[in-house]
Amino acid sequence: MQRSKTWPRSICDEAFGPRDAHVDPRTVIQDFHGRLVYARRVRVLARHFAEMLPRNALVLDVGCGDGLIGRLILDRRPDISIRGIELFLRPKTHIPVSRFDGKVIPYCEKAFDVVMFVDVLHHTQDPRLLLNEAQRGARKHILIKGHNRDGFAAGPMLRLMDWVGNAPHNVELTYNYWTERRWRSAFSQPQLSVREYRRYLGLYPIPARWLFERRLHFVCALDVKR
């Protein structure tokens, strides 16, 4: 996997003062981002997914990280069950998590009611490959939180948000953002249909929402036809 570059000294010094030789600037950025952005984001996304999941569903969270969003969904929806798969296993997770290779979902066909992706598909070279894997593994639905490269300066803005949110975790950054039109083209398959599509999620408070949200984010629910 590609490793992220270290944070430039000038950026860190201007934002946080002179850099301590023993402090990793990425840790500083991670803490700053976690306090101001991450906590709200996971709560908001958990609410959207909890509203979309069918009753008593068995759910697979692909690329789940530490599983915190899954845990927050369970707090809202104790009727469902969630487990995750992740390329890099964390020492502690909020839900049961197994390792996978980033390409093939390591479960048999139709093993889950729902397969979900939270800000995962744009980290792949071709999102359609994992989308096809989700079709194989899901009996009922596929849920996706993704990005749309639509609107003024959408590409640079998404790259900035991706870098700030993921570079401290050494996540591979492919910056593979699709437009809404391209997403809908990928969804227009005989086995899939769009059940619900949400553009305005409330991930950020006003006024940050006007800059960082706009039409750049979406959550959708796809029906998998048998």
C-alpha positions, -999 to 999 in steps of 0.1 A, spaced: 0 0 0 11 35 -7 22 54 24 12 90 29 38 118 29 48 135 60 31 168 68 51 199 55 69 218 83 56 251 72 19 240 74 24 226 109 44 255 122 19 281 109 -12 262 122 1 249 156 33 268 164 69 254 163 71 217 159 84 196 188 110 172 175 94 143 194 58 150 182 45 135 149 26 164 132 2 139 117 -9 130 153 -15 167 160 -37 169 128 -55 137 137 -64 150 171 -75 183 157 -96 167 130 -111 142 155 -123 169 179 -138 192 153 -150 168 125 -148 131 131 -170 128 162 -199 146 145 -194 127 112 -197 93 127 -228 102 147 -245 117 116 -236 88 93 -247 62 119 -281 80 120 -285 78 82 -275 42 80 -297 32 109 -327 48 92 -320 29 60 -313 -6 73 -342 -32 73 -353 -48 105 -333 -77 119 -307 -74 92 -273 -91 92 -249 -65 80 -213 -65 67 -194 -33 70 -166 -34 43 -135 -13 52 -150 -6 87 -118 8 103 -123 4 141 -160 -3 137 -172 28 155 -199 37 130 -212 1 133 -213 4 171 -233 36 169 -257 20 144 -262 -8 169 -269 17 197 -298 30 175 -308 -4 160 -303 -32 186 -324 -55 163 -296 -59 137 -262 -76 138 -230 -61 123 -196 -74 116 -168 -58 96 -139 -66 73 -108 -44 71 -75 -44 52 -55 -32 83 -68 -47 115 -68 -23 145 -57 -35 180 -92 -27 194 -125 -26 175 -161 -18 184 -175 -47 164 -161 -80 154 -137 -74 125 -119 -99 101 -91 -92 77 -96 -91 39 -74 -83 9 -93 -52 -3 -106 -70 -33 -126 -101 -25 -152 -103 3 -142 -134 22 -178 -148 26 -200 -170 5 -227 -158 -18 -257 -140 -2 -242 -144 33 -255 -110 45 -288 -91 42 -269 -58 37 -233 -49 26 -223 -14 34 -194 9 24 -186 41 43 -161 63 24 -144 32 10 -150 29 -27 -131 61 -37 -99 45 -22 -100 17 -49 -88 19 -84 -121 7 -97 -152 9 -74 -172 -14 -96 -151 -44 -85 -161 -41 -49 -196 -31 -59 -198 -64 -78 -185 -82 -47 -212 -65 -27 -239 -78 -51 -225 -113 -46 -226 -110 -9 -259 -92 -2 -293 -107 -2 -313 -74 0 -294 -41 0 -261 -23 -6 -256 9 14 -230 34 3 -215 66 17 -195 82 -10 -184 114 -27 -195 133 -58 -170 153 -78 -196 179 -88 -196 216 -84 -170 243 -81 -135 231 -72 -150 197 -61 -118 177 -70 -94 198 -50 -118 201 -20 -123 164 -19 -86 158 -21 -80 181 8 -107 165 30 -94 130 21 -58 140 30 -67 156 63 -89 127 73 -69 97 62 -32 106 58 -25 103 95 -38 66 93 -14 57 64 -44 50 42 -38 47 4 -51 78 -12 -62 72 -48 -84 103 -51 -107 83 -73 -138 105 -71 -167 100 -94 -195 124 -105 -231 116 -95 -238 108 -131 -211 82 -132 -223 67 -99 -258 64 -112 -245 48 -144 -227 22 -122 -259 16 -103 -280 11 -135 -275 -27 -137 -301 -54 -141 -294 -66 -105 -295 -32 -89 -320 -4 -84 -317 29 -64 -341 28 -35 -330 60 -18 -304 87 -25 -295 114 0 -274 144 -10 -276 167 20 -264 148 51 -256 175 77 -220 162 83 -207 197 91 -222 226 111 -230 259 95 -210 277 80 -185 248 74 -214 230 56 -214 256 29 -178 249 20 -172 212 28 -206 196 21 -226 211 -7 -232 182 -32 -198 166 -24 -213 138 -2 -241 112 -6 -256 82 11 -276 58 -10 -295 25 -6 -295 1 -34 -319 -29 -38 -303 -61 -49 -326 -80 -71 -327 -118 -68 
